[in-house]
């Protein structure tokens, strides 16, 4: 069993987090800074789904690894709308 964790935007990601996910987290955070988004109080949540790490930002942005080990970022604005 793997337990998840939380950390604040801008803080150091957990050491056990896959490097591809760490790079993607930094990229998302850089984009938020570039867009002047106020992320005060925002955090990341690391969970495991079927043993695979998944990272989610408080705004709904999520990052997971694909079958090749590449980080895939899903922006909540890009998600299909439900009827």
N, CA, C and O atoms as a printed pandas DataFrame, in Angstrom:
     atom_number atom_name residue_name chain_id  residue_number  x_coord  y_coord  z_coord
0              1         N          UNK        A               1    0.846   -1.180    0.000
1              2        CA          UNK        A               1    0.000    0.000    0.000
2              3         C          UNK        A               1    0.889    1.239    0.000
3              4         O          UNK        A               1    1.855    1.316    0.759
4              5         N          UNK        A               2    0.563    2.202   -0.846
5              6        CA          UNK        A               2    1.301    3.449   -0.908
6              7         C          UNK        A               2    0.388    4.573   -0.444
7              8         O          UNK        A               2   -0.760    4.686   -0.872
8              9         N          UNK        A               3    0.921    5.387    0.425
9             10        CA          UNK        A               3    0.164    6.533    0.923
10            11         C          UNK        A               3    0.545    7.772    0.134
11            12         O          UNK        A               3    1.701    7.943   -0.251
12            13         N          UNK        A               4   -0.411    8.614   -0.098
13            14        CA          UNK        A               4   -0.160    9.872   -0.783
14            15         C          UNK        A               4    0.277   10.939    0.197
15            16         O          UNK        A               4    0.497   10.670    1.378
16            17         N          UNK        A               5    0.398   12.138   -0.304
17            18        CA          UNK        A               5    0.814   13.268    0.528
18            19         C          UNK        A               5    0.370   14.556   -0.143
19            20         O          UNK        A               5   -0.086   14.556   -1.287
20            21         N          UNK        A               6    0.513   15.663    0.594
21            22        CA          UNK        A               6    0.222   16.992    0.061
22            23         C          UNK        A               6    1.430   17.887    0.271
23            24         O          UNK        A               6    2.184   17.719    1.229
24            25         N          UNK        A               7    1.605   18.841   -0.635
25            26        CA          UNK        A               7    2.616   19.878   -0.452
26            27         C          UNK        A               7    2.133   21.139   -1.143
27            28         O          UNK        A               7    1.327   21.082   -2.071
28            29         N          UNK        A               8    2.631   22.273   -0.686
29            30        CA          UNK        A               8    2.198   23.577   -1.199
30            31         C          UNK        A               8    2.813   23.878   -2.557
31            32         O          UNK        A               8    3.908   23.413   -2.874
32            33         N          UNK        A               9    2.101   24.654   -3.348
33            34        CA          UNK        A               9    2.638   25.133   -4.620
34            35         C          UNK        A               9    3.916   25.909   -4.321
35            36         O          UNK        A               9    3.941   26.757   -3.430
36            37         N          UNK        A              10    4.972   25.617   -5.068
37            38        CA          UNK        A              10    6.256   26.290   -4.880
38            39         C          UNK        A              10    7.188   25.578   -3.930
39            40         O          UNK        A              10    8.381   25.878   -3.895
40            41         N          UNK        A              11    6.666   24.632   -3.152
41            42        CA          UNK        A              11    7.505   23.879   -2.218
42            43         C          UNK        A              11    8.164   22.712   -2.959
43            44         O          UNK        A              11    7.789   22.376   -4.082
44            45         N          UNK        A              12    9.140   22.114   -2.311
45            46        CA          UNK        A              12    9.826   20.960   -2.883
46            47         C          UNK        A              12    8.879   19.763   -2.902
47            48         O          UNK        A              12    8.238   19.446   -1.900
48            49         N          UNK        A              13    8.802   19.109   -4.053
49            50        CA          UNK        A              13    7.955   17.919   -4.195
50            51         C          UNK        A              13    8.549   16.765   -3.398
51            52         O          UNK        A              13    9.752   16.749   -3.138
52            53         N          UNK        A              14    7.723   15.802   -3.010
53            54        CA          UNK        A              14    8.226   14.646   -2.260
54            55         C          UNK        A              14    9.354   13.931   -3.017
55            56         O          UNK        A              14    9.302   13.801   -4.240
56            57         N          UNK        A              15   10.349   13.481   -2.296
57            58        CA          UNK        A              15   11.520   12.845   -2.905
58            59         C          UNK        A              15   11.155   11.578   -3.677
59            60         O          UNK        A              15   11.829   11.229   -4.646
60            61         N          UNK        A              16   10.104   10.893   -3.259
61            62        CA          UNK        A              16    9.736    9.635   -3.922
62            63         C          UNK        A              16    8.976    9.848   -5.236
63            64         O          UNK        A              16    8.679    8.883   -5.940
64            65         N          UNK        A              17    8.663   11.090   -5.567
65            66        CA          UNK        A              17    7.906   11.393   -6.776
66            67         C          UNK        A              17    8.792   11.197   -8.003
67            68         O          UNK        A              17    9.936   11.650   -8.029
68            69         N          UNK        A              18    8.261   10.521   -9.014
69            70        CA          UNK        A              18    8.975   10.273  -10.255
70            71         C          UNK        A              18    9.459   11.589  -10.860
71            72         O          UNK        A              18    8.734   12.584  -10.840
72            73         N          UNK        A              19   10.674   11.599  -11.395
73            74        CA          UNK        A              19   11.270   12.827  -11.931
74            75         C          UNK        A              19   10.420   13.450  -13.032
75            76         O          UNK        A              19   10.340   14.674  -13.126
76            77         N          UNK        A              20    9.789   12.635  -13.863
77            78        CA          UNK        A              20    8.934   13.178  -14.928
78            79         C          UNK        A              20    7.764   13.963  -14.337
79            80         O          UNK        A              20    7.362   14.987  -14.890
80            81         N          UNK        A              21    7.220   13.490  -13.220
81            82        CA          UNK        A              21    6.128   14.216  -12.564
82            83         C          UNK        A              21    6.635   15.506  -11.929
83            84         O          UNK        A              21    5.955   16.530  -11.971
84            85         N          UNK        A              22    7.832   15.456  -11.341
85            86        CA          UNK        A              22    8.410   16.659  -10.735
86            87         C          UNK        A              22    8.603   17.743  -11.795
87            88         O          UNK        A              22    8.280   18.908  -11.561
88            89         N          UNK        A              23    9.124   17.362  -12.947
89            90        CA          UNK        A              23    9.334   18.323  -14.041
90            91         C          UNK        A              23    8.005   18.916  -14.477
91            92         O          UNK        A              23    7.905   20.123  -14.697
92            93         N          UNK        A              24    6.983   18.076  -14.604
93            94        CA          UNK        A              24    5.659   18.562  -15.023
94            95         C          UNK        A              24    5.058   19.498  -13.984
95            96         O          UNK        A              24    4.448   20.506  -14.341
96            97         N          UNK        A              25    5.221   19.178  -12.702
97            98        CA          UNK        A              25    4.722   20.051  -11.627
98            99         C          UNK        A              25    5.395   21.419  -11.731
99           100         O          UNK        A              25    4.728   22.451  -11.649
100          101         N          UNK        A              26    6.709   21.423  -11.909
101          102        CA          UNK        A              26    7.434   22.702  -12.039
102          103         C          UNK        A              26    6.943   23.495  -13.251
103          104         O          UNK        A              26    6.811   24.717  -13.187
104          105         N          UNK        A              27    6.674   22.791  -14.359
105          106        CA          UNK        A              27    6.200   23.464  -15.564
106          107         C          UNK        A              27    4.831   24.105  -15.319
107          108         O          UNK        A              27    4.604   25.250  -15.711
108          109         N          UNK        A              28    3.932   23.384  -14.683
109          110        CA          UNK        A              28    2.605   23.938  -14.378
110          111         C          UNK        A              28    2.751   25.154  -13.465
111          112         O          UNK        A              28    2.113   26.182  -13.688
112          113         N          UNK        A              29    3.584   25.035  -12.443
113          114        CA          UNK        A              29    3.776   26.163  -11.524
114          115         C          UNK        A              29    4.361   27.376  -12.239
115          116         O          UNK        A              29    3.965   28.507  -11.959
116          117         N          UNK        A              30    5.299   27.154  -13.159
117          118        CA          UNK        A              30    5.884   28.256  -13.931
118          119         C          UNK        A              30    4.823   28.936  -14.788
119          120         O          UNK        A              30    4.789   30.163  -14.879
120          121         N          UNK        A              31    3.952   28.137  -15.419
121          122        CA          UNK        A              31    2.875   28.705  -16.233
122          123         C          UNK        A              31    1.926   29.541  -15.378
123          124         O          UNK        A              31    1.463   30.593  -15.819
124          125         N          UNK        A              32    1.636   29.088  -14.171
125          126        CA          UNK        A              32    0.754   29.850  -13.277
126          127         C          UNK        A              32    1.386   31.186  -12.900
127          128         O          UNK        A              32    0.704   32.210  -12.857
128          129         N          UNK        A              33    2.687   31.174  -12.627
129          130        CA          UNK        A              33    3.397   32.420  -12.309
130          131         C          UNK        A              33    3.373   33.347  -13.515
131          132         O          UNK        A              33    3.112   34.542  -13.382
132          133         N          UNK        A              34    3.647   32.792  -14.697
133          134        CA          UNK        A              34    3.649   33.604  -15.922
134          135         C          UNK        A              34    2.292   34.234  -16.185
135          136         O          UNK        A              34    2.213   35.311  -16.776
136          137         N          UNK        A              35    1.215   33.570  -15.749
137          138        CA          UNK        A              35   -0.148   34.081  -15.937
138          139         C          UNK        A              35   -0.610   34.928  -14.748
139          140         O          UNK        A              35   -1.763   35.357  -14.700
140          141         N          UNK        A              36    0.280   35.164  -13.803
141          142        CA          UNK        A              36   -0.005   35.958  -12.594
142          143         C          UNK        A              36   -1.185   35.406  -11.787
143          144         O          UNK        A              36   -1.976   36.165  -11.227
144          145         N          UNK        A              37   -1.289   34.080  -11.737
145          146        CA          UNK        A              37   -2.340   33.430  -10.951
146          147         C          UNK        A              37   -1.924   33.437   -9.482
147          148         O          UNK        A              37   -0.802   33.055   -9.147
148          149         N          UNK        A              38   -2.823   33.870   -8.618
149          150        CA          UNK        A              38   -2.556   33.862   -7.173
150          151         C          UNK        A              38   -2.777   32.445   -6.654
151          152         O          UNK        A              38   -3.913   31.985   -6.544
152          153         N          UNK        A              39   -1.691   31.763   -6.339
153          154        CA          UNK        A              39   -1.775   30.386   -5.859
154          155         C          UNK        A              39   -1.566   30.285   -4.350
155          156         O          UNK        A              39   -1.295   29.203   -3.829
156          157         N          UNK        A              40   -1.690   31.398   -3.657
157          158        CA          UNK        A              40   -1.533   31.382   -2.196
158          159         C          UNK        A              40   -2.533   30.392   -1.598
159          160         O          UNK        A              40   -3.733   30.479   -1.861
160          161         N          UNK        A              41   -2.048   29.480   -0.819
161          162        CA          UNK        A              41   -2.902   28.492   -0.175
162          163         C          UNK        A              41   -3.184   27.268   -1.032
163          164         O          UNK        A              41   -3.833   26.331   -0.566
164          165         N          UNK        A              42   -2.706   27.254   -2.282
165          166        CA          UNK        A              42   -2.919   26.109   -3.158
166          167         C          UNK        A              42   -1.920   25.011   -2.830
167          168         O          UNK        A              42   -0.813   25.276   -2.362
168          169         N          UNK        A              43   -2.324   23.791   -3.081
169          170        CA          UNK        A              43   -1.432   22.672   -2.849
170          171         C          UNK        A              43   -1.619   21.575   -3.880
171          172         O          UNK        A              43   -2.602   21.545   -4.621
172          173         N          UNK        A              44   -0.657   20.685   -3.904
173          174        CA          UNK        A              44   -0.680   19.488   -4.731
174          175         C          UNK        A              44   -1.033   18.295   -3.854
175          176         O          UNK        A              44   -0.655   18.244   -2.683
176          177         N          UNK        A              45   -1.747   17.350   -4.415
177          178        CA          UNK        A              45   -2.064   16.112   -3.710
178          179         C          UNK        A              45   -1.553   14.942   -4.542
179          180         O          UNK        A              45   -1.903   14.796   -5.713
180          181         N          UNK        A              46   -0.724   14.113   -3.923
181          182        CA          UNK        A              46   -0.216   12.904   -4.563
182          183         C          UNK        A              46   -1.041   11.728   -4.073
183          184         O          UNK        A              46   -1.142   11.488   -2.870
184          185         N          UNK        A              47   -1.625   11.003   -5.001
185          186        CA          UNK        A              47   -2.357    9.783   -4.676
186          187         C          UNK        A              47   -1.887    8.680   -5.618
187          188         O          UNK        A              47   -1.174    8.933   -6.588
188          189         N          UNK        A              48   -2.292    7.482   -5.318
189          190        CA          UNK        A              48   -1.939    6.344   -6.161
190          191         C          UNK        A              48   -3.210    5.658   -6.609
191          192         O          UNK        A              48   -4.073    5.332   -5.794
192          193         N          UNK        A              49   -3.324    5.437   -7.919
193          194        CA          UNK        A              49   -4.456    4.737   -8.491
194          195         C          UNK        A              49   -3.900    3.476   -9.137
195          196         O          UNK        A              49   -3.132    3.541  -10.097
196          197         N          UNK        A              50   -4.296    2.338   -8.602
197          198        CA          UNK        A              50   -3.777    1.055   -9.057
198          199         C          UNK        A              50   -2.258    1.038   -9.020
199          200         O          UNK        A              50   -1.614    0.503   -9.922
200          201         N          UNK        A              51   -1.688    1.625   -7.971
201          202        CA          UNK        A              51   -0.245    1.632   -7.766
202          203         C          UNK        A              51    0.510    2.667   -8.578
203          204         O          UNK        A              51    1.735    2.749   -8.482
204          205         N          UNK        A              52   -0.196    3.461   -9.377
205          206        CA          UNK        A              52    0.448    4.470  -10.215
206          207         C          UNK        A              52    0.221    5.852   -9.624
207          208         O          UNK        A              52   -0.891    6.178   -9.209
208          209         N          UNK        A              53    1.292    6.683   -9.582
209          210        CA          UNK        A              53    1.156    8.008   -8.985
210          211         C          UNK        A              53    0.321    8.950   -9.838
211          212         O          UNK        A              53    0.381    8.931  -11.067
212          213         N          UNK        A              54   -0.450    9.767   -9.156
213          214        CA          UNK        A              54   -1.262   10.809   -9.798
214          215         C          UNK        A              54   -1.155   12.043   -8.905
215          216         O          UNK        A              54   -1.294   11.958   -7.684
216          217         N          UNK        A              55   -0.908   13.175   -9.526
217          218        CA          UNK        A              55   -0.758   14.431   -8.799
218          219         C          UNK        A              55   -1.875   15.360   -9.236
219          220         O          UNK        A              55   -2.146   15.502  -10.429
220          221         N          UNK        A              56   -2.526   15.997   -8.260
221          222        CA          UNK        A              56   -3.609   16.919   -8.600
222          223         C          UNK        A              56   -3.442   18.230   -7.853
223          224         O          UNK        A              56   -3.180   18.250   -6.651
224          225         N          UNK        A              57   -3.598   19.323   -8.587
225          226        CA          UNK        A              57   -3.535   20.665   -8.025
226          227         C          UNK        A              57   -4.931   21.054   -7.554
227          228         O          UNK        A              57   -5.927   20.538   -8.059
228          229         N          UNK        A              58   -5.001   21.953   -6.599
229          230        CA          UNK        A              58   -6.296   22.362   -6.049
230          231         C          UNK        A              58   -7.256   22.919   -7.100
231          232         O          UNK        A              58   -8.469   22.892   -6.892
232          233         N          UNK        A              59   -6.741   23.423   -8.224
233          234        CA          UNK        A              59   -7.636   23.952   -9.265
234          235         C          UNK        A              59   -8.166   22.858  -10.190
235          236         O          UNK        A              59   -8.945   23.145  -11.099
236          237         N          UNK        A              60   -7.757   21.617   -9.971
237          238        CA          UNK        A              60   -8.224   20.505  -10.781
238          239         C          UNK        A              60   -7.235   20.015  -11.821
239          240         O          UNK        A              60   -7.468   18.981  -12.448
240          241         N          UNK        A              61   -6.138   20.730  -12.019
241          242        CA          UNK        A              61   -5.099   20.270  -12.925
242          243         C          UNK        A              61   -4.554   18.949  -12.401
243          244         O          UNK        A              61   -4.243   18.833  -11.216
244          245         N          UNK        A              62   -4.436   17.955  -13.274
245          246        CA          UNK        A              62   -3.905   16.670  -12.832
246          247         C          UNK        A              62   -2.766   16.223  -13.734
247          248         O          UNK        A              62   -2.704   16.582  -14.910
248          249         N          UNK        A              63   -1.867   15.431  -13.160
249          250        CA          UNK        A              63   -0.709   14.923  -13.883
250          251         C          UNK        A              63   -0.566   13.442  -13.556
251          252         O          UNK        A              63   -0.613   13.039  -12.394
252          253         N          UNK        A              64   -0.392   12.642  -14.603
253          254        CA          UNK        A              64   -0.144   11.215  -14.408
254          255         C          UNK        A              64    0.893   10.763  -15.437
255          256         O          UNK        A              64    1.200   11.492  -16.380
256          257         N          UNK        A              65    1.420    9.572  -15.249
257          258        CA          UNK        A              65    2.380    9.013  -16.194
258          259         C          UNK        A              65    1.653    8.135  -17.198
259          260         O          UNK        A              65    0.779    7.349  -16.832
260          261         N          UNK        A              66    2.021    8.273  -18.476
261          262        CA          UNK        A              66    1.435    7.394  -19.488
262          263         C          UNK        A              66    2.195    6.063  -19.486
263          264         O          UNK        A              66    3.086    5.858  -18.662
264          265         N          UNK        A              67    1.850    5.177  -20.390
265          266        CA          UNK        A              67    2.445    3.845  -20.433
266          267         C          UNK        A              67    3.952    3.877  -20.702
267          268         O          UNK        A              67    4.663    2.930  -20.365
268          269         N          UNK        A              68    4.435    4.959  -21.305
269          270        CA          UNK        A              68    5.863    5.087  -21.600
270          271         C          UNK        A              68    6.627    5.832  -20.499
271          272         O          UNK        A              68    7.840    6.019  -20.596
272          273         N          UNK        A              69    5.907    6.255  -19.453
273          274        CA          UNK        A              69    6.546    6.963  -18.354
274          275         C          UNK        A              69    6.658    8.458  -18.550
275          276         O          UNK        A              69    7.392    9.130  -17.824
276          277         N          UNK        A              70    5.928    8.991  -19.539
277          278        CA          UNK        A              70    5.918   10.435  -19.772
278          279         C          UNK        A              70    4.767   11.067  -18.994
279          280         O          UNK        A              70    3.683   10.492  -18.885
280          281         N          UNK        A              71    5.018   12.249  -18.462
281          282        CA          UNK        A              71    3.987   12.957  -17.708
282          283         C          UNK        A              71    2.943   13.529  -18.649
283          284         O          UNK        A              71    3.269   14.136  -19.669
284          285         N          UNK        A              72    1.679   13.327  -18.289
285          286        CA          UNK        A              72    0.555   13.855  -19.052
286          287         C          UNK        A              72   -0.221   14.816  -18.156
287          288         O          UNK        A              72   -0.718   14.429  -17.098
288          289         N          UNK        A              73   -0.318   16.059  -18.586
289          290        CA          UNK        A              73   -1.008   17.097  -17.808
290          291         C          UNK        A              73   -2.408   17.289  -18.371
291          292         O          UNK        A              73   -2.588   17.452  -19.578
292          293         N          UNK        A              74   -3.390   17.267  -17.488
293          294        CA          UNK        A              74   -4.768   17.534  -17.884
294          295         C          UNK        A              74   -5.237   18.785  -17.171
295          296         O          UNK        A              74   -5.347   18.816  -15.945
296          297         N          UNK        A              75   -5.509   19.807  -17.949
297          298        CA          UNK        A              75   -6.006   21.072  -17.431
298          299         C          UNK        A              75   -7.516   20.940  -17.256
299          300         O          UNK        A              75   -8.184   20.418  -18.148
300          301         N          UNK        A              76   -8.076   21.395  -16.135
301          302        CA          UNK        A              76   -9.528   21.252  -15.949
302          303         C          UNK        A              76  -10.337   21.971  -17.021
303          304         O          UNK        A              76  -11.477   21.586  -17.281
304          305         N          UNK        A              77   -9.783   22.998  -17.646
305          306        CA          UNK        A              77  -10.481   23.712  -18.713
306          307         C          UNK        A              77  -10.546   22.899  -20.000
307          308         O          UNK        A              77  -11.383   23.157  -20.865
308          309         N          UNK        A              78   -9.641   21.896  -20.123
309          310        CA          UNK        A              78   -9.600   21.058  -21.321
310          311         C          UNK        A              78  -10.481   19.816  -21.202
311          312         O          UNK        A              78  -10.686   19.103  -22.184
312          313         N          UNK        A              79  -10.997   19.557  -20.011
313          314        CA          UNK        A              79  -11.814   18.368  -19.795
314          315         C          UNK        A              79  -13.144   18.500  -20.524
315          316         O          UNK        A              79  -13.700   19.595  -20.618
316          317         N          UNK        A              80  -13.651   17.387  -21.039
317          318        CA          UNK        A              80  -14.966   17.468  -21.715
318          319         C          UNK        A              80  -16.055   17.821  -20.725
319          320         O          UNK        A              80  -16.039   17.383  -19.575
320          321         N          UNK        A              81  -17.001   18.621  -21.188
321          322        CA          UNK        A              81  -18.104   19.020  -20.322
322          323         C          UNK        A              81  -19.137   17.911  -20.230
323          324         O          UNK        A              81  -19.391   17.197  -21.200
324          325         N          UNK        A              82  -19.730   17.777  -19.047
325          326        CA          UNK        A              82  -20.778   16.789  -18.862
326          327         C          UNK        A              82  -22.129   17.451  -19.046
327          328         O          UNK        A              82  -22.312   18.612  -18.680
328          329         N          UNK        A              83  -23.067   16.726  -19.605
329          330        CA          UNK        A              83  -24.411   17.266  -19.790
330          331         C          UNK        A              83  -25.242   17.017  -18.559
331          332         O          UNK        A              83  -26.412   17.400  -18.517
